[in-house]
Structures are given as C-alpha cells and as structure tokens.
Amino acid sequence: VKRSQTRYSETDFRARLSVVFLTFIITGIMAILSTIPVMTKIRDMYYRHRASSSYDSLSIGWALGSAEKLFIVLASFIFCVIFQLTASMNDSIYRGMIGFWWVKLFFPLKCFQT
C-alpha cells in the first residue's frame, strides 16, 4: 500500500481545522432552526398536559429527545458529506466541483419535485 507523504504547513492545517469547526457550527444552527417550528407547536401541548397533571417535563423531554435524535443525526450526516465534497477536503478539484454542482443543481430539483 502506497501512502502519500503530504506535509501541510501550519496555515493549511489551521484552514482545515476551521472548516471542520464551521461544519459543527452550521450543523448546530441547522438543528436549532429546524426544531423551532416544531417546538412552538409542542409548547401548547406541554402546557395542556402540565395543567391537567398528565405528564411532567421530564417525560416530555425524553419523548422529544428520542423522536428528534434520528433526524438530527441523519441531517448532520447528509450535511457533512455534502459540505466535505463541496469544500474539496481531499485536494481533488474535480470531486469538489462535482459536489458543488450537485448541491446547486441536482439536489434542489430532487427536493422540490412534485
């Protein structure tokens, strides 16, 4: 097995780490913004259950956490795959351009097809 002995400068290494850091920030913002509309609807349900003493906040928190876990993991995974292809982290300009145009053209068309 032949391995490449690529050496990165400090600037290259910091740039790559900052891209990974931005990935985590964008993933977190996406998770927050996608759950706010759902949480505003669930808030009314929570107050009804609290007033009738049906469920406490801990049981509703466990239910919401288990329901949202799969969505957050899948959305984060899909975002990271698309972002890494677009950012061309493997120094392949060709793969980066394929990822860029897939995100810009093909993916929105597939999402909004009727």
Backbone as JSON Lines, residues from 0, in Angstrom:
{"i":0,"aa":"V","n":[0.85,-1.17,0.0],"ca":[0.0,0.0,0.0],"c":[0.89,1.23,0.0]}
{"i":1,"aa":"K","n":[0.69,2.06,-0.99],"ca":[1.47,3.28,-1.09],"c":[0.7,4.42,-0.46]}
{"i":2,"aa":"R","n":[1.33,5.06,0.5],"ca":[0.69,6.19,1.17],"c":[1.42,7.46,0.77]}
{"i":3,"aa":"S","n":[0.65,8.49,0.56],"ca":[1.27,9.77,0.21],"c":[1.79,10.44,1.47]}
{"i":4,"aa":"Q","n":[2.92,11.03,1.36],"ca":[3.55,11.73,2.49],"c":[3.34,13.23,2.32]}
{"i":5,"aa":"T","n":[2.09,13.64,2.31],"ca":[1.77,15.05,2.16],"c":[2.04,15.77,3.46]}
{"i":6,"aa":"R","n":[2.78,16.85,3.37],"ca":[3.04,17.66,4.55],"c":[2.3,18.98,4.39]}
{"i":7,"aa":"Y","n":[1.64,19.35,5.45],"ca":[0.88,20.58,5.44],"c":[1.59,21.63,6.27]}
{"i":8,"aa":"S","n":[1.48,22.87,5.8],"ca":[2.03,23.96,6.6],"c":[1.05,24.26,7.74]}
{"i":9,"aa":"E","n":[1.47,25.13,8.63],"ca":[0.6,25.49,9.75],"c":[-0.66,26.19,9.26]}
{"i":10,"aa":"T","n":[-0.52,26.99,8.21],"ca":[-1.68,27.69,7.66],"c":[-2.68,26.71,7.05]}
{"i":11,"aa":"D","n":[-2.17,25.71,6.31],"ca":[-3.07,24.7,5.74],"c":[-3.8,23.93,6.83]}
{"i":12,"aa":"F","n":[-3.06,23.57,7.86],"ca":[-3.66,22.8,8.95],"c":[-4.72,23.61,9.67]}
{"i":13,"aa":"R","n":[-4.44,24.88,9.93],"ca":[-5.43,25.73,10.59],"c":[-6.66,25.93,9.72]}
{"i":14,"aa":"A","n":[-6.46,26.07,8.41],"ca":[-7.6,26.24,7.5],"c":[-8.48,25.0,7.51]}
{"i":15,"aa":"R","n":[-7.87,23.82,7.52],"ca":[-8.66,22.6,7.54],"c":[-9.42,22.44,8.86]}
{"i":16,"aa":"L","n":[-8.78,22.78,9.96],"ca":[-9.47,22.72,11.25],"c":[-10.61,23.72,11.33]}
{"i":17,"aa":"S","n":[-10.42,24.9,10.73],"ca":[-11.5,25.89,10.76],"c":[-12.69,25.44,9.93]}
{"i":18,"aa":"V","n":[-12.44,24.72,8.83],"ca":[-13.55,24.19,8.04],"c":[-14.34,23.16,8.85]}
{"i":19,"aa":"V","n":[-13.63,22.31,9.58],"ca":[-14.32,21.33,10.43],"c":[-15.12,22.05,11.51]}
{"i":20,"aa":"F","n":[-14.54,23.09,12.1],"ca":[-15.24,23.86,13.12],"c":[-16.5,24.51,12.56]}
{"i":21,"aa":"L","n":[-16.4,25.1,11.36],"ca":[-17.57,25.7,10.72],"c":[-18.64,24.65,10.43]}
{"i":22,"aa":"T","n":[-18.21,23.44,10.1],"ca":[-19.17,22.37,9.86],"c":[-20.01,22.11,11.1]}
{"i":23,"aa":"F","n":[-19.36,22.07,12.27],"ca":[-20.11,21.86,13.51],"c":[-21.05,23.03,13.8]}
{"i":24,"aa":"I","n":[-20.61,24.25,13.54],"ca":[-21.46,25.41,13.8],"c":[-22.7,25.39,12.91]}
{"i":25,"aa":"I","n":[-22.5,25.14,11.62],"ca":[-23.63,25.14,10.69],"c":[-24.58,23.99,11.0]}
{"i":26,"aa":"T","n":[-24.03,22.84,11.37],"ca":[-24.88,21.72,11.74],"c":[-25.72,22.05,12.97]}
{"i":27,"aa":"G","n":[-25.13,22.71,13.95],"ca":[-25.88,23.11,15.14],"c":[-26.97,24.12,14.84]}
{"i":28,"aa":"I","n":[-26.65,25.1,14.01],"ca":[-27.65,26.09,13.63],"c":[-28.79,25.44,12.86]}
{"i":29,"aa":"M","n":[-28.44,24.5,11.97],"ca":[-29.47,23.8,11.21],"c":[-30.39,23.0,12.14]}
{"i":30,"aa":"A","n":[-29.8,22.37,13.14],"ca":[-30.61,21.59,14.08],"c":[-31.54,22.49,14.88]}
{"i":31,"aa":"I","n":[-31.02,23.64,15.3],"ca":[-31.85,24.56,16.08],"c":[-32.98,25.14,15.24]}
{"i":32,"aa":"L","n":[-32.65,25.61,14.03],"ca":[-33.67,26.24,13.2],"c":[-34.72,25.26,12.69]}
{"i":33,"aa":"S","n":[-34.35,24.01,12.54],"ca":[-35.34,23.05,12.06],"c":[-36.27,22.57,13.16]}
{"i":34,"aa":"T","n":[-35.87,22.73,14.42],"ca":[-36.73,22.27,15.5],"c":[-37.57,23.38,16.13]}
{"i":35,"aa":"I","n":[-37.26,24.63,15.85],"ca":[-38.03,25.72,16.46],"c":[-39.5,25.69,16.04]}
{"i":36,"aa":"P","n":[-39.85,25.52,14.75],"ca":[-41.28,25.47,14.42],"c":[-42.01,24.3,15.08]}
{"i":37,"aa":"V","n":[-41.32,23.17,15.19],"ca":[-41.94,22.01,15.85],"c":[-42.13,22.29,17.33]}
{"i":38,"aa":"M","n":[-41.14,22.91,17.95],"ca":[-41.21,23.16,19.39],"c":[-42.3,24.18,19.74]}
{"i":39,"aa":"T","n":[-42.56,25.14,18.86],"ca":[-43.63,26.1,19.16],"c":[-45.0,25.42,19.17]}
{"i":40,"aa":"K","n":[-45.17,24.41,18.32],"ca":[-46.44,23.67,18.34],"c":[-46.52,22.74,19.55]}
{"i":41,"aa":"I","n":[-45.38,22.18,19.92],"ca":[-45.38,21.25,21.05],"c":[-45.53,22.0,22.37]}
{"i":42,"aa":"R","n":[-45.14,23.26,22.39],"ca":[-45.24,24.05,23.62],"c":[-46.69,24.12,24.12]}
{"i":43,"aa":"D","n":[-47.62,24.31,23.2],"ca":[-49.04,24.35,23.59],"c":[-49.48,23.02,24.19]}
{"i":44,"aa":"M","n":[-49.02,21.92,23.59],"ca":[-49.35,20.6,24.12],"c":[-48.75,20.42,25.51]}
{"i":45,"aa":"Y","n":[-47.55,20.92,25.71],"ca":[-46.9,20.78,27.02],"c":[-47.7,21.5,28.11]}
{"i":46,"aa":"Y","n":[-48.15,22.71,27.81],"ca":[-48.91,23.46,28.82],"c":[-50.25,22.8,29.12]}
{"i":47,"aa":"R","n":[-50.89,22.19,28.12],"ca":[-52.13,21.46,28.37],"c":[-51.89,20.26,29.29]}
{"i":48,"aa":"H","n":[-50.83,19.52,29.0],"ca":[-50.53,18.35,29.84],"c":[-50.09,18.75,31.24]}
{"i":49,"aa":"R","n":[-49.38,19.86,31.34],"ca":[-48.95,20.31,32.66],"c":[-50.15,20.78,33.48]}
{"i":50,"aa":"A","n":[-51.1,21.45,32.84],"ca":[-52.29,21.92,33.55],"c":[-53.16,20.76,34.02]}
{"i":51,"aa":"S","n":[-53.2,19.69,33.24],"ca":[-54.02,18.54,33.63],"c":[-53.24,17.52,34.46]}
{"i":52,"aa":"S","n":[-51.98,17.8,34.74],"ca":[-51.09,16.91,35.51],"c":[-50.96,15.54,34.88]}
{"i":53,"aa":"S","n":[-50.96,15.48,33.54],"ca":[-50.81,14.19,32.85],"c":[-49.35,13.77,32.79]}
{"i":54,"aa":"Y","n":[-48.51,14.64,32.23],"ca":[-47.09,14.35,32.09],"c":[-46.29,15.47,32.72]}
{"i":55,"aa":"D","n":[-45.11,15.13,33.21],"ca":[-44.23,16.18,33.71],"c":[-43.23,16.54,32.61]}
{"i":56,"aa":"S","n":[-42.4,17.52,32.88],"ca":[-41.47,18.0,31.86],"c":[-40.4,16.96,31.52]}
{"i":57,"aa":"L","n":[-40.03,16.12,32.46],"ca":[-39.0,15.11,32.2],"c":[-39.47,14.08,31.18]}
{"i":58,"aa":"S","n":[-40.69,13.6,31.3],"ca":[-41.18,12.6,30.35],"c":[-41.37,13.19,28.96]}
{"i":59,"aa":"I","n":[-41.82,14.43,28.88],"ca":[-41.95,15.08,27.57],"c":[-40.57,15.33,26.97]}
{"i":60,"aa":"G","n":[-39.61,15.7,27.8],"ca":[-38.24,15.89,27.32],"c":[-37.64,14.62,26.76]}
{"i":61,"aa":"W","n":[-37.86,13.49,27.44],"ca":[-37.37,12.21,26.94],"c":[-38.04,11.85,25.62]}
{"i":62,"aa":"A","n":[-39.33,12.1,25.51],"ca":[-40.05,11.78,24.27],"c":[-39.53,12.63,23.11]}
{"i":63,"aa":"L","n":[-39.34,13.92,23.34],"ca":[-38.84,14.78,22.27],"c":[-37.41,14.42,21.89]}
{"i":64,"aa":"G","n":[-36.59,14.11,22.89],"ca":[-35.2,13.75,22.61],"c":[-35.09,12.48,21.79]}
{"i":65,"aa":"S","n":[-35.89,11.49,22.12],"ca":[-35.83,10.24,21.36],"c":[-36.43,10.4,19.96]}
{"i":66,"aa":"A","n":[-37.41,11.27,19.81],"ca":[-38.02,11.47,18.5],"c":[-37.11,12.27,17.57]}
{"i":67,"aa":"E","n":[-36.38,13.23,18.1],"ca":[-35.55,14.1,17.26],"c":[-34.15,13.55,17.01]}
{"i":68,"aa":"K","n":[-33.74,12.54,17.76],"ca":[-32.37,12.06,17.65],"c":[-32.03,11.57,16.25]}
{"i":69,"aa":"L","n":[-32.87,10.74,15.66],"ca":[-32.6,10.2,14.34],"c":[-32.56,11.3,13.29]}
{"i":70,"aa":"F","n":[-33.48,12.25,13.37],"ca":[-33.48,13.36,12.4],"c":[-32.19,14.17,12.49]}
{"i":71,"aa":"I","n":[-31.75,14.49,13.68],"ca":[-30.55,15.32,13.84],"c":[-29.32,14.57,13.35]}
{"i":72,"aa":"V","n":[-29.23,13.29,13.64],"ca":[-28.07,12.5,13.19],"c":[-28.06,12.4,11.67]}
{"i":73,"aa":"L","n":[-29.19,12.09,11.05],"ca":[-29.23,11.97,9.59],"c":[-28.99,13.31,8.9]}
{"i":74,"aa":"A","n":[-29.6,14.37,9.39],"ca":[-29.39,15.69,8.78],"c":[-27.94,16.12,8.92]}
{"i":75,"aa":"S","n":[-27.33,15.86,10.05],"ca":[-25.92,16.21,10.24],"c":[-25.02,15.4,9.32]}
{"i":76,"aa":"F","n":[-25.32,14.12,9.16],"ca":[-24.51,13.27,8.29],"c":[-24.6,13.73,6.84]}
{"i":77,"aa":"I","n":[-25.82,13.99,6.37],"ca":[-26.0,14.43,4.98],"c":[-25.31,15.77,4.76]}
{"i":78,"aa":"F","n":[-25.44,16.69,5.71],"ca":[-24.78,17.98,5.56],"c":[-23.27,17.82,5.5]}
{"i":79,"aa":"C","n":[-22.71,17.0,6.39],"ca":[-21.26,16.84,6.43],"c":[-20.73,16.22,5.14]}
{"i":80,"aa":"V","n":[-21.44,15.24,4.59],"ca":[-21.0,14.62,3.34],"c":[-21.01,15.65,2.22]}
{"i":81,"aa":"I","n":[-22.1,16.38,2.08],"ca":[-22.19,17.37,1.0],"c":[-21.18,18.49,1.21]}
{"i":82,"aa":"F","n":[-21.01,18.94,2.45],"ca":[-20.08,20.03,2.73],"c":[-18.64,19.62,2.45]}
{"i":83,"aa":"Q","n":[-18.27,18.4,2.82],"ca":[-16.9,17.96,2.59],"c":[-16.63,17.78,1.1]}
{"i":84,"aa":"L","n":[-17.6,17.3,0.34],"ca":[-17.41,17.19,-1.1],"c":[-17.29,18.57,-1.74]}
{"i":85,"aa":"T","n":[-18.1,19.5,-1.29],"ca":[-18.06,20.85,-1.85],"c":[-16.78,21.57,-1.46]}
{"i":86,"aa":"A","n":[-16.33,21.38,-0.23],"ca":[-15.12,22.05,0.23],"c":[-13.86,21.41,-0.34]}
{"i":87,"aa":"S","n":[-13.99,20.24,-0.94],"ca":[-12.88,19.53,-1.55],"c":[-11.74,19.33,-0.56]}
{"i":88,"aa":"M","n":[-12.05,18.7,0.56],"ca":[-11.05,18.49,1.61],"c":[-9.97,17.5,1.2]}
{"i":89,"aa":"N","n":[-10.19,16.74,0.15],"ca":[-9.19,15.77,-0.25],"c":[-8.3,16.3,-1.37]}
{"i":90,"aa":"D","n":[-8.27,17.58,-1.59],"ca":[-7.45,18.25,-2.6],"c":[-7.76,17.82,-4.03]}
{"i":91,"aa":"S","n":[-8.93,17.3,-4.26],"ca":[-9.33,16.94,-5.61],"c":[-10.32,17.99,-6.1]}
{"i":92,"aa":"I","n":[-9.86,18.84,-6.99],"ca":[-10.71,19.92,-7.51],"c":[-11.89,19.34,-8.29]}
{"i":93,"aa":"Y","n":[-11.64,18.27,-9.01],"ca":[-12.7,17.66,-9.81],"c":[-13.84,17.16,-8.93]}
{"i":94,"aa":"R","n":[-13.53,16.45,-7.85],"ca":[-14.58,15.96,-6.95],"c":[-15.27,17.12,-6.25]}
{"i":95,"aa":"G","n":[-14.52,18.15,-5.92],"ca":[-15.12,19.31,-5.3],"c":[-16.12,20.01,-6.21]}
{"i":96,"aa":"M","n":[-15.78,20.1,-7.49],"ca":[-16.7,20.73,-8.44],"c":[-17.94,19.87,-8.67]}
{"i":97,"aa":"I","n":[-17.76,18.56,-8.7],"ca":[-18.93,17.68,-8.83],"c":[-19.86,17.87,-7.64]}
{"i":98,"aa":"G","n":[-19.29,17.91,-6.44],"ca":[-20.1,18.13,-5.25],"c":[-20.78,19.49,-5.27]}
{"i":99,"aa":"F","n":[-20.06,20.51,-5.73],"ca":[-20.64,21.86,-5.78],"c":[-21.84,21.9,-6.72]}
{"i":100,"aa":"W","n":[-21.69,21.36,-7.93],"ca":[-22.79,21.43,-8.88],"c":[-23.92,20.49,-8.52]}
{"i":101,"aa":"W","n":[-23.63,19.4,-7.83],"ca":[-24.7,18.53,-7.37],"c":[-25.55,19.25,-6.34]}
{"i":102,"aa":"V","n":[-24.9,19.96,-5.44],"ca":[-25.64,20.69,-4.42],"c":[-26.44,21.83,-5.05]}
{"i":103,"aa":"K","n":[-25.85,22.54,-6.0],"ca":[-26.5,23.71,-6.59],"c":[-27.63,23.36,-7.55]}
{"i":104,"aa":"L","n":[-27.49,22.28,-8.31],"ca":[-28.47,21.99,-9.35],"c":[-29.34,20.78,-9.05]}
{"i":105,"aa":"F","n":[-28.71,19.64,-8.83],"ca":[-29.46,18.39,-8.75],"c":[-30.24,18.26,-7.45]}
{"i":106,"aa":"F","n":[-29.61,18.55,-6.33],"ca":[-30.25,18.34,-5.03],"c":[-31.52,19.18,-4.85]}
{"i":107,"aa":"P","n":[-31.52,20.49,-5.17],"ca":[-32.79,21.25,-5.03],"c":[-33.89,20.76,-5.96]}
{"i":108,"aa":"L","n":[-33.51,20.31,-7.15],"ca":[-34.53,19.8,-8.06],"c":[-35.17,18.53,-7.51]}
{"i":109,"aa":"K","n":[-34.37,17.67,-6.91],"ca":[-34.91,16.44,-6.34],"c":[-35.77,16.72,-5.1]}
{"i":110,"aa":"C","n":[-35.4,17.74,-4.33],"ca":[-36.14,18.04,-3.11],"c":[-37.51,18.65,-3.41]}
{"i":111,"aa":"F","n":[-37.6,19.44,-4.46],"ca":[-38.83,20.18,-4.71],"c":[-39.63,19.62,-5.88]}
{"i":112,"aa":"Q","n":[-39.37,18.39,-6.29],"ca":[-40.16,17.78,-7.34],"c":[-41.55,17.46,-6.81]}
{"i":113,"aa":"T","n":[-42.53,17.62,-7.68],"ca":[-43.89,17.26,-7.26],"c":[-44.38,16.07,-8.04]}
